[in-house]
Amino acid sequence: MSKFLKVGDVCNITTGSLDSNAFVENGKYPFYTCAKEPTNIDTYAFDDDVVLVAGNNAQGNFHVNRFKGKFNAYQRTYILTSNGEISIDYIYYLLSLALKLLKDKSQGSQTKFLTIGILREIQVPNLPNSQIVAKVLSDLDTKIELNNRINRELEAMAKTLYDYWFVQFDFPNEQGKPYKSSGGKMVYNAELKRKIPEGWEVKTLLDIATYINGFACQNYRPTNEDYLPVIKIREMRDGITENTEKVKADIPDKLIVNDGDVLFSWSASLEVMIWSGGKGALNQHIFKVTSKKYPRSFYYYQLIWYLQHFKMIAELRKTTMGHITQDHLKQSRIVIPPSKIVRALDEKLYPIQEKQILLHKQNQQLSELRDWLLPMLMNGQVTVKAAE
């Protein structure tokens, strides 16, 4: 038995036929291009159990996706189905491992691209227990996705609680009944031009938190193995990777990011998140948001809510927001409830946020285990067998 097989010998390979701009917002089916995540479209050309490989991408960062069902695809997206000799799950994990190889062998200058000839020639180990190997790795991915789904549900639950209490003013009154619907007194605020609960104040985002800007990492290059990863907008989205920049570890404490810190990217991409990727260094264009007076749950959701306002203004002006300045924060107007209400809701939101952080960190550990296990399984350093 051959120790290696070529992808072209065990897979049928075709491509999509559409332009990359054929996507439809809120379409019925996934539309795979060379982006990391699919968009949507209203028509489908394929209905199968497949692996999808991005055929071209800037810097040659090719993405591999796994999908079963109806979908459509860009003309430079390769669609692989198994011919039955090796499972499609096994092919997916092998190609995931080969991402670096694909980058090294890609052709082109400005935009790297992957030819079908290169893809066909990629060799995969012909393991007798490839189905079991794929099952082990798939189980890890299933657990990761389950955690992601739980986190999305927790986020929706927390936001609903916040909206009821601080947007719709339906927090419990002293009798335990919803404030607004039980006749709580509302007073007109001329600055906001609407009614707010009696006893609440109108302040700014600067009044509830401190916004610490990051630094230019090129000024703090590490000189030894004692370093911190730099948290940029990319890391906010994808976490720490092998491509993450590094800086000296002895930077000012205020520029260090720890799990549980709120990060606010204020340039071009307006995003707010609770960091859970481990200790790192704060890059410029990102605020670390802290407060000595208010709990994290309050200023986090106040920022989330107000970002919609910033984006709405940009949309009305038919432009991008550019970046958020201290003046923007000073000009903001938010409604501040009495501290006992803030504390009461935080008692409900804090455990939810801590659970989200825990699940996200668990996913990081599972991903690291999967990425370590995959090459070990491929080269025979680790073996698996079916349970008896």
Secondary structure, 3 states (H helix, E strand, C coil): CCCEEEHHHHEEEEECCECHHHCCCCCCEEEECCCCCCEEECCCCEEEEEEEEECEEECCCCCEEEEEEEEEEECCEEEEEECCCCCHHHHHHHHHHCHHHHHHHCECCCEEECCHHHHHHCEEECCCCHHHHHHHHHHHHHHHHHHHHHHHHHHHHHHHHHHHHHHCCCCECCCCCECCCCCCCEEEECCCCEEEECCCEEECHHHHCEEEECECHHHHCCCCCCEEEEECHHHHHHCCCCCCCEEECCCCHHHEECCCCEEEECECCCEEEECCCCCEEEECCEEEEECCCCCHHHHHHHHHHHHHHHHHHHHHCCCCCCECCHHHHHHCCEEECCHHHHHHHHHHHHHHHHHHHHHHHHHHHHHHHHHHHHHHHHCCCCCCCCCC
